[in-house]
Amino acid sequence: MTALTVRGVTKSFGSVPVLEGIDLDVPAESFTAVLGPSGCGKTTLLRLIAGFDDPDGGTISFGGETVYGDGRAVPAQRRRVGYVPQEGALFPHLDVAANITFGLPRRARASRDRVAELLELVGLDAAVAGRHPHQLSGGQQQRVALARALAPRPSIVLLDEPFSSLDAGLREGTRRAVAQALRAARATAVLVTHDQGEALSLADQVAVMRAGRLVQLDAPATLYRSPRDAAVARFVGEAVLLPATISGGVASCALGDVAAREPAPDGPAEILVRPEQILLGATGVRARVTDVSYFGHDAAVRLDLLPGGPAVTARVHGHDLPAPGTEVRLTVTGDAPSFPVTTGAVPVTTSAEVPAAR
């Protein structure tokens, strides 16, 4: 497969800038997730890579071939891109086999071996080849859409939030099967998503976009443990951000003294503590439980620090949970990244919302 290189790409719609100087490197045979909230420009970036629209400036290259640059563009149909949209967009009047082979040369469409190979690759039984889309579940339809995208052996596979329409029961199994199929096919893949868990669990690297800019590109573990700024910390996973004063590598905050991750200059800062780092025990700072959300495997415990402290959220095992109103003690395990505060007041303590279901 082929590497993808994006350099200085800009795009505006009228007077509204949508992408501002995007630089992105996707190594060959890797899986990159482009993560960001609605309206940040991530789908526009995907469409520019596919050739459905042209940038205003910058270059896009597949391997050693520039597909957009200096005002010249290779048409979408010649870029050898596999594209999987949100809804799969299968042809309702064609069976699965015909959908998969639609993009192949006419002579190759009769090959049942290729259909069987692709169905196996995406984890579907060969028996579904004769079915029509309405006879498939949502997860099966998305796998067929991926098989269709892989059929012509594309240079790059682009996926535009392909799991967003699936219910929770189908989503996890389908996205895992899709990721396995892409790696088995040694595909270079770019996934656009607003789901942090999806990006962190599936991709080799995650590109975080905000307001038309790419603000961080890192491996999932690096992104989660060392976000570039407080806004990225809030967006990628649950976060407890507390005002702190750093001295000699130790951050003093409402949760006590926490080891500040290097480099951490002395002075006022925000310290990032993930909810799973907050432990309930017999020692530590005092807190009162205000609410408990039980998820089976674990639980989110919301607490007010005492006396009169800020609210925080702890992630704990889903057994022996404290009742609301109970007074407990909190400690923090591990170190934490910090974000210096150079002007104005130290920001107000923030605690990320915990999803109602996982």
C-alpha distance (Angstrom), angle and dihedral (degrees) to the residues before:
residue distance angle dihedral
M1 . . .
T2 3.81 . .
A3 3.80 134.6 .
L4 3.81 119.2 -123.0
T5 3.80 122.3 -138.6
V6 3.82 123.4 -174.5
R7 3.80 118.3 -174.9
G8 3.81 128.3 -174.9
V9 3.80 94.4 -25.9
T10 3.79 115.4 178.5
K11 3.78 131.4 179.8
S12 3.80 134.0 176.9
F13 3.77 132.1 -179.8
G14 3.78 104.2 -145.8
S15 3.79 107.0 -47.5
V16 3.82 93.5 -21.9
P17 3.83 114.8 98.6
V18 3.82 111.9 -141.3
L19 3.81 102.3 171.3
E20 3.80 123.4 27.1
G21 3.80 118.4 -168.2
I22 3.82 100.7 -35.8
D23 3.82 115.9 -167.2
L24 3.80 115.7 -175.5
D25 3.81 133.1 164.3
V26 3.81 119.1 -165.0
P27 3.83 112.2 -177.0
A28 3.80 118.5 -138.0
E29 3.82 114.7 -87.1
S30 3.81 92.5 12.7
F31 3.81 133.3 121.6
T32 3.82 117.2 -128.2
A33 3.80 124.9 -176.1
V34 3.80 119.4 -154.8
L35 3.79 104.4 -152.4
G36 3.77 128.2 -169.3
P37 3.81 146.2 118.2
S38 3.78 123.1 -83.6
G39 3.79 112.2 -71.3
C40 3.81 96.6 23.5
G41 3.83 92.9 115.4
K42 3.80 101.2 -106.5
T43 3.83 96.9 126.9
T44 3.81 90.2 45.2
L45 3.81 88.4 55.0
L46 3.81 90.5 50.9
R47 3.80 91.4 50.7
L48 3.80 91.5 50.5
I49 3.81 90.5 51.9
A50 3.80 90.0 49.6
G51 3.81 91.8 49.7
F52 3.81 95.8 -118.6
D53 3.80 87.9 125.8
D54 3.81 135.8 9.6
P55 3.81 127.6 -116.7
D56 3.78 120.8 -121.4
G57 3.79 89.6 -128.9
G58 3.79 144.8 -10.5
T59 3.80 131.8 56.9
I60 3.81 137.0 -82.7
S61 3.80 119.5 -161.8
F62 3.79 134.3 -175.3
G63 3.78 105.3 -155.8
G64 3.79 105.8 -51.1
E65 3.81 94.5 -19.0
T66 3.81 120.3 94.6
V67 3.79 107.1 -143.7
Y68 3.80 93.2 179.8
G69 3.79 127.6 21.7
D70 3.79 142.8 113.1
G71 3.79 89.7 22.9
R72 3.82 92.7 -59.4
A73 3.79 121.7 115.4
V74 3.80 133.8 -169.5
P75 3.86 106.0 -134.0
A76 3.79 116.9 -107.7
Q77 3.81 93.1 -113.3
R78 3.81 90.7 58.3
R79 3.79 97.3 48.0
R80 3.83 94.9 78.3
V81 3.78 92.6 -134.0
G82 3.80 123.3 159.9
Y83 3.80 110.6 -145.3
V84 3.82 125.6 -164.9
P85 3.85 112.0 -171.8
Q86 3.80 127.0 -158.5
E87 3.79 97.3 -93.3
G88 3.82 98.3 34.6
A89 3.84 90.2 -119.5
L90 3.81 94.9 -138.2
F91 3.79 117.7 177.3
P92 3.83 104.9 -104.3
H93 3.83 94.6 -152.9
L94 3.83 93.6 54.1
D95 3.79 127.1 74.5
V96 3.79 121.8 -123.9
A97 3.80 94.7 -92.4
A98 3.80 92.5 51.5
N99 3.80 91.3 46.4
I100 3.81 91.6 52.5
T101 3.79 94.9 48.0
F102 3.81 96.3 40.6
G103 3.80 94.1 105.0
L104 3.80 95.7 46.2
P105 3.82 125.3 97.9
R106 3.80 111.2 -85.4
R107 3.81 94.4 -106.6
A108 3.80 92.2 51.3
R109 3.81 94.4 52.4
A110 3.79 92.8 80.1
S111 3.83 92.5 60.8
R112 3.78 107.8 114.3
D113 3.81 89.6 179.9
R114 3.81 91.5 65.5
V115 3.81 91.1 48.4
A116 3.80 91.8 50.2
E117 3.81 91.0 46.6
L118 3.80 92.4 52.0
L119 3.81 94.6 44.5
E120 3.80 89.4 52.7
L121 3.80 89.9 47.5
V122 3.82 92.5 56.2
G123 3.80 93.3 42.6
L124 3.80 100.2 -105.1
D125 3.79 128.4 132.2
A126 3.81 116.9 -112.2
A127 3.81 88.0 -122.6
V128 3.82 90.9 77.2
A129 3.83 91.5 64.8
G130 3.79 91.9 92.8
R131 3.79 96.9 45.3
H132 3.79 126.3 99.4
P133 3.82 123.4 -125.7
H134 3.81 94.3 -102.5
Q135 3.82 88.2 60.1
L136 3.82 92.0 59.5
S137 3.78 132.3 79.3
G138 3.81 119.1 -114.6
G139 3.79 90.8 -102.4
Q140 3.81 92.2 50.5
Q141 3.80 90.5 49.7
Q142 3.81 91.2 54.5
R143 3.79 91.0 49.8
V144 3.81 90.3 51.1
A145 3.82 89.0 49.6
L146 3.81 88.7 53.9
A147 3.81 91.2 48.0
R148 3.81 89.0 52.4
A149 3.81 90.3 50.4
L150 3.83 91.4 49.9
A151 3.82 95.8 44.4
P152 3.85 97.1 87.4
R153 3.84 90.6 46.6
P154 3.82 93.7 -116.6
S155 3.79 125.9 -155.1
I156 3.80 92.0 -126.2
V157 3.82 134.5 10.6
L158 3.81 117.8 -143.8
L159 3.81 121.2 -164.4
D160 3.81 120.2 -166.5
E161 3.83 107.2 -158.7
P162 3.82 90.6 -55.0
F163 3.82 95.5 173.8
S164 3.80 100.3 46.4
S165 3.81 94.9 97.3
L166 3.81 94.9 50.4
D167 3.79 122.8 96.9
A168 3.80 118.9 -115.6
G169 3.82 93.4 -99.0
L170 3.81 92.8 57.9
R171 3.78 99.8 33.8
E172 3.80 101.3 72.5
G173 3.81 96.2 45.5
T174 3.80 93.6 43.7
R175 3.79 96.6 49.3
R176 3.80 91.4 46.2
A177 3.81 90.6 51.5
V178 3.81 91.1 47.2
A179 3.81 92.1 50.4
Q180 3.81 91.3 48.9
A181 3.80 91.2 49.0
L182 3.80 92.4 50.6
R183 3.79 91.7 50.6
A184 3.81 92.1 45.5
A185 3.81 88.8 52.3
R186 3.83 89.1 47.8
A187 3.79 87.6 -127.7
T188 3.78 126.5 170.7
A189 3.79 101.1 -129.4
V190 3.80 137.4 -174.5
L191 3.81 118.8 -167.3
V192 3.81 122.5 -166.7
T193 3.80 113.2 -153.7
H194 3.81 143.5 149.3
D195 3.83 91.0 -155.1
Q196 3.81 109.9 102.9
G197 3.81 94.3 -165.0
E198 3.79 90.9 51.3
A199 3.80 92.9 51.0
L200 3.80 95.2 45.3
S201 3.82 95.5 45.9
L202 3.82 99.6 43.9
A203 3.81 110.1 32.3
D204 3.80 134.5 79.0
Q205 3.80 88.6 -147.2
V206 3.79 134.1 10.2
A207 3.81 125.7 -144.9
V208 3.82 111.8 -158.2
M209 3.80 115.5 -153.5
R210 3.78 127.4 -164.0
A211 3.81 127.1 176.9
G212 3.79 94.3 -18.2
R213 3.79 96.5 -45.8
L214 3.79 132.6 101.7
V215 3.81 102.7 -126.4
Q216 3.82 101.8 176.4
L217 3.81 137.6 9.8
D218 3.79 115.5 -173.1
A219 3.78 146.3 127.7
P220 3.83 110.8 -76.1
A221 3.82 94.9 -107.7
T222 3.82 92.1 48.8
L223 3.79 92.1 47.5
Y224 3.81 92.2 50.8
R225 3.80 96.6 43.8
S226 3.79 98.6 36.9
P227 3.81 111.8 28.1
R228 3.79 113.7 -179.1
D229 3.79 95.7 -125.5
A230 3.78 142.1 -2.0
A231 3.82 93.0 -92.3
V232 3.81 91.6 57.0
A233 3.81 89.4 46.2
R234 3.81 90.7 54.9
F235 3.79 93.0 47.1
V236 3.82 99.5 45.1
G237 3.77 106.8 63.5
E238 3.78 129.6 -36.3
A239 3.78 114.3 -42.7
V240 3.78 139.1 -169.6
L241 3.82 108.6 -159.8
L242 3.78 116.0 -171.0
P243 3.81 134.0 -179.1
A244 3.80 108.8 -109.4
T245 3.76 144.3 170.7
I246 3.80 115.5 -134.8
S247 3.78 121.7 -150.0
G248 3.78 124.9 165.4
G249 3.79 94.0 -13.9
V250 3.81 94.6 -50.7
A251 3.80 122.2 110.3
S252 3.81 115.5 -150.0
C253 3.81 110.1 -154.9
A254 3.79 141.6 143.5
L255 3.82 89.6 -73.7
G256 3.78 92.1 55.5
D257 3.80 127.8 -108.3
V258 3.81 114.5 -15.6
A259 3.80 126.8 -175.7
A260 3.80 107.0 -111.1
R261 3.77 115.1 -138.6
E262 3.80 115.6 -119.2
P263 2.93 132.8 -66.4
A264 3.78 93.7 39.9
P265 3.83 115.1 150.1
D266 3.78 119.0 -151.5
G267 3.78 116.8 -98.0
P268 3.82 141.1 60.8
A269 3.80 115.7 -22.2
E270 3.76 147.4 148.4
I271 3.79 113.4 -105.6
L272 3.82 120.1 -151.3
V273 3.79 117.0 -141.2
R274 3.79 119.0 177.1
P275 3.84 114.4 -138.8
E276 3.82 91.8 -118.1
Q277 3.83 88.8 60.8
I278 3.82 92.1 62.1
L279 3.79 110.5 90.8
L280 3.80 127.1 -164.1
G281 3.79 113.3 -141.2
A282 3.79 148.5 122.9
T283 3.80 96.7 -71.1
G284 3.79 137.2 46.1
V285 3.79 135.5 54.7
R286 3.79 119.2 -13.3
A287 3.81 120.7 -108.0
R288 3.79 138.6 166.6
V289 3.81 121.6 -136.0
T290 3.81 111.4 -122.1
D291 3.82 101.2 172.7
V292 3.80 141.7 -1.5
S293 3.83 125.0 -153.8
Y294 3.80 111.2 -164.7
F295 3.84 118.9 -153.7
G296 3.82 100.2 170.8
H297 3.79 99.7 -116.5
D298 3.80 91.7 46.3
A299 3.78 142.9 -9.6
A300 3.79 140.5 -135.1
V301 3.78 113.1 -129.0
R302 3.80 116.0 -164.9
L303 3.77 115.7 -155.9
D304 3.80 141.9 179.8
L305 3.78 113.7 -140.0
L306 3.82 114.7 -127.5
P307 2.90 137.4 -88.1
G308 3.79 97.6 23.3
G309 3.79 95.9 -42.5
P310 3.80 130.6 147.7
A311 3.81 126.7 -79.2
V312 3.81 120.0 -98.8
T313 3.80 136.1 177.4
A314 3.81 125.9 -134.3
R315 3.81 127.0 -164.2
V316 3.80 110.9 -144.0
H317 3.80 139.9 165.6
G318 3.79 113.7 -77.2
H319 3.82 96.6 -112.0
D320 3.82 135.9 79.3
L321 3.78 90.8 17.8
P322 3.82 120.9 -177.3
A323 3.80 117.6 -116.4
P324 3.80 121.6 -118.7
G325 3.79 109.7 -87.1
T326 3.81 93.3 32.8
E327 3.80 117.8 130.4
V328 3.82 113.4 -131.8
R329 3.80 139.2 168.4
L330 3.80 124.2 -116.2
T331 3.79 134.2 -154.6
V332 3.80 131.2 175.0
T333 3.80 121.9 -128.9
G334 3.81 123.7 -153.9
D335 3.77 129.7 4.6
A336 3.79 128.7 -62.2
P337 3.80 138.0 -147.4
S338 3.77 119.0 -115.4
F339 3.78 136.3 -154.6
P340 3.82 116.7 -147.6
V341 3.79 118.3 -126.1
T342 3.79 108.2 -144.7
T343 3.81 104.0 170.4
G344 3.78 136.8 27.1
A345 3.75 126.8 2.2
V346 3.78 124.5 -28.1
P347 3.85 106.5 -92.5
V348 3.76 119.8 -101.3
T349 3.79 115.7 -93.1
T350 3.78 112.8 -90.9
S351 3.78 131.3 -161.4
A352 3.79 119.3 -169.2
E353 3.76 118.7 -122.6
V354 3.79 113.5 -106.0
P355 3.83 114.9 -133.2
A356 3.78 117.0 -110.0
A357 3.79 91.0 -125.9
R358 3.78 136.4 16.6
